[in-house]
Amino acid sequence: MEIIGYVFIIIAFARLLAEVFERLGYPGFLGEITAGMILSAVLVGMPRDQMELLAELGLFFLMISAGLEVTPEELHYAGRKTVPLYVATYIVMFLITIPFTGGVVGFDNIVSAAILSIASAPIVLRLKRFFGEGFLHVALSYAVISEIMGLFIVYMTVRFHESPGDYAPILLDILKDAIFIGGILYVNYLIGIKHKVMLIRFLRRLKSDEAVFGLFMVLSTSLAFISEEIGMHFTIGGFLAGLLMHSDLLGTKQYERLTTILSGVTYGIFAPIFFAWRGLNFETELSFVVIEFFVAIYTVRLLLSTLAVRKDGPSKSLVRGAGIASFGVLGLLIGEIGFVSGVLSEHMYAMSSLASVLGIFASATVGRIVNHRSSKKASKVS
């Protein structure tokens, strides 16, 4: 009953602040993170192990939802643009962190650059009317690729840290990861070519939406278990499950049945807990150096992203750049993993965490300002 009480308080307060932020024109998850920051000073006796498990479930469901947003074909097509942009962004972020680590190049720079190269899918979706449908898939693709690469980089860094000089097991793990992901995508290709109609007919015979959701959860948890066993983060398995179960494969009706239930479970229960938990564990330091770090990081990244995706005038290009340069909540998790594992110093953990949160606010604010000006121009014309 104790854990139920804490869950009730967190969800209720998180959803309350989410509504407030939505009314102010910001994404609701920022309110949920803020709720966690406020509650961190109040819920001091909270059973942390149980809450951490629920937060990890929240991340699991969010990654599944991210997978459902795109198809493998869209990811492949958009990846031609987003992978080079991600590589360029990562390199630039890596170079900018060097002065803030005393000119020393090491694990701090590798993990911090991974955190600072991430994009926020919720911000991208909020600004989608500026993107257009074609570019929306590119922006979502960047968000997904950057999140997966961020998790991959921090776990690879931890392995190098734990086994210095012994690279054979690490290379074997990378090979297993590649075979697993490649195998999943190949199975998706075979089903889409040969067994798509049979799968749709089978799902149509199921009498309830819960049966479709139950089968999907069996697939998701199975892939998550395999991901964890071969050394990847378990949420990558959830993402792959979502990527497999796209509308082209399931059929529109079955896809809608699945996403309706999943959306309710994710955004009604587990996502608020995950975002609030990230706020509860938020650690930073306030100093001139930290502000200087954020201003340098965000300015360079916004300019880089805007130039890379420029199209249809400066306003739309700026908003598109802000969507790509929106950092992300997953950066807080990556920072926590790096700090606990000893590959990220407390100083860089604090600075990267604050940059992630401020970057989300900054990108949302850029979108709001451009939206407000566009509305004013439209009203003057009419």
Residue pairs with C-beta under 8 A, 6 or more apart in sequence:
2 47
3 47
3 50
3 51
6 43
6 46
6 47
6 51
7 51
7 54
7 273
9 39
9 43
10 35
10 36
10 39
10 43
10 51
10 272
10 273
10 276
10 277
11 269
11 272
11 273
11 276
13 35
13 38
13 39
13 276
14 31
14 32
14 35
14 36
14 272
14 273
14 275
14 276
15 28
15 32
15 272
16 31
16 35
17 31
17 32
17 34
17 35
17 38
18 28
18 29
18 31
18 32
18 35
18 272
19 28
19 31
20 31
21 27
21 28
21 30
21 31
21 34
22 28
22 31
25 364
25 368
25 371
26 361
26 364
26 368
27 122
27 123
27 126
27 360
27 364
29 122
29 271
29 275
29 329
30 360
30 361
30 364
32 271
32 272
32 275
32 276
32 279
33 275
33 276
33 278
33 279
33 282
33 329
33 357
34 279
35 276
35 279
36 275
36 276
36 277
36 278
36 279
36 280
36 281
36 282
37 279
37 280
37 282
38 279
39 276
39 279
39 280
40 279
40 280
40 281
40 282
43 280
51 273
51 277
51 280
52 277
54 270
54 273
54 277
55 273
55 274
55 277
55 278
56 234
56 274
57 270
57 273
57 274
58 266
58 270
58 271
58 272
58 273
58 274
58 275
58 277
59 235
59 274
59 330
59 333
60 220
60 224
60 234
60 235
60 238
60 270
61 238
61 262
61 265
61 266
61 270
61 271
62 235
62 266
62 270
62 271
62 274
63 147
63 235
63 236
63 238
63 239
63 242
64 220
64 238
64 239
64 241
64 242
64 262
64 266
65 242
65 262
65 263
65 266
66 121
66 140
66 143
66 144
66 147
66 239
66 242
67 144
67 238
67 239
67 240
67 241
67 242
67 243
67 244
67 245
68 242
68 243
68 245
68 246
68 255
68 258
68 259
68 262
69 121
69 140
69 144
69 242
70 78
70 137
70 140
70 141
70 144
70 243
70 246
71 243
71 246
71 247
71 248
72 185
72 188
72 189
72 243
72 244
72 246
73 248
74 137
74 141
75 141
75 144
75 145
75 243
77 137
78 137
78 138
78 140
78 141
78 142
79 141
79 145
81 138
81 141
82 138
82 141
82 142
82 145
83 145
85 142
85 305
85 308
85 309
85 324
86 117
86 142
86 145
86 146
86 149
88 304
88 308
89 117
89 146
89 301
89 304
89 305
90 113
90 114
90 117
90 149
91 113
92 300
92 301
92 304
93 112
93 113
93 116
93 117
93 297
93 301
94 109
94 110
94 112
94 113
96 296
96 297
96 300
97 108
97 109
97 112
97 113
97 116
97 348
98 104
98 105
98 109
100 289
100 293
100 348
100 351
101 108
101 109
101 112
101 345
101 348
107 157
107 160
107 161
107 338
107 343
107 344
108 343
108 344
108 345
108 348
110 153
110 157
110 343
111 153
111 154
111 157
111 334
111 335
111 338
111 343
111 344
111 348
111 352
112 344
112 348
112 351
112 352
114 149
114 150
114 153
114 154
114 334
115 150
115 327
115 331
115 334
115 335
115 338
115 352
115 353
115 355
115 356
116 297
116 301
116 327
116 331
116 352
116 355
116 356
117 146
117 149
117 150
118 143
118 146
118 147
118 150
118 327
118 328
118 330
118 331
118 334
118 356
119 139
119 142
119 143
119 146
119 323
119 324
119 325
119 326
119 327
119 328
120 143
120 326
120 327
120 328
120 329
120 360
120 363
121 140
121 143
121 144
121 147
121 328
123 322
123 323
123 326
123 360
123 363
123 364
123 367
124 131
124 136
124 139
124 140
124 143
124 323
124 324
124 326
125 136
125 140
126 364
126 367
127 319
127 320
127 322
127 323
127 363
127 367
128 136
128 139
130 315
130 316
130 319
130 320
130 323
130 367
130 370
130 371
131 138
131 139
131 319
131 320
131 323
135 309
135 311
135 320
138 309
139 320
139 323
139 324
142 324
143 328
144 239
146 328
147 328
147 330
148 236
148 239
150 330
150 331
150 334
151 232
151 233
151 235
151 236
151 330
151 334
152 177
152 232
154 334
154 337
154 338
154 341
154 343
155 231
155 232
155 233
155 337
156 170
156 174
157 338
157 343
158 337
158 338
158 341
158 343
159 169
159 170
159 173
159 231
160 167
160 170
161 341
161 342
161 343
163 169
163 170
173 230
173 231
176 230
176 231
177 230
177 231
177 232
180 226
180 227
180 230
180 232
181 240
184 223
184 240
184 243
184 244
187 244
188 243
188 244
188 249
191 199
191 249
192 248
192 249
196 248
196 249
199 249
199 250
200 250
200 251
200 254
203 212
203 250
203 251
203 254
204 251
204 253
204 254
206 212
206 215
209 257
209 258
209 260
209 261
210 261
212 254
212 257
212 258
212 261
213 257
213 258
213 261
213 262
216 241
216 245
216 258
216 262
219 241
219 244
219 245
220 237
220 238
220 241
220 242
222 237
223 237
223 238
223 240
223 241
224 234
224 235
224 236
224 237
224 238
224 241
225 234
225 237
226 237
227 233
227 234
227 235
227 236
227 237
227 240
228 234
228 237
245 255
245 258
246 255
247 255
250 258
274 329
275 329
278 329
278 332
278 333
281 332
281 336
282 332
282 353
282 357
283 349
283 350
283 353
284 290
284 350
284 351
284 353
284 354
285 347
285 350
285 351
285 354
286 354
289 351
290 350
290 351
290 354
293 351
293 355
294 351
294 354
294 355
294 358
294 359
297 355
297 359
298 325
298 355
298 358
298 359
298 362
301 325
301 359
302 318
302 321
302 322
302 325
302 366
303 321
304 321
304 325
305 320
305 321
305 322
305 324
305 325
306 317
306 318
306 320
306 321
306 322
306 325
307 321
308 321
308 324
309 317
309 320
309 321
309 324
310 317
310 320
310 321
311 317
311 320
315 370
315 373
315 374
318 366
318 370
319 366
319 367
319 370
322 362
322 363
322 366
322 367
323 363
323 367
325 359
325 363
326 359
326 360
326 363
326 364
327 355
327 356
327 357
327 359
327 360
327 363
328 356
328 360
329 356
329 360
331 352
331 353
331 356
332 353
332 356
332 357
335 344
335 349
335 352
335 353
335 356
336 349
338 344
338 349
339 345
339 346
339 349
344 352
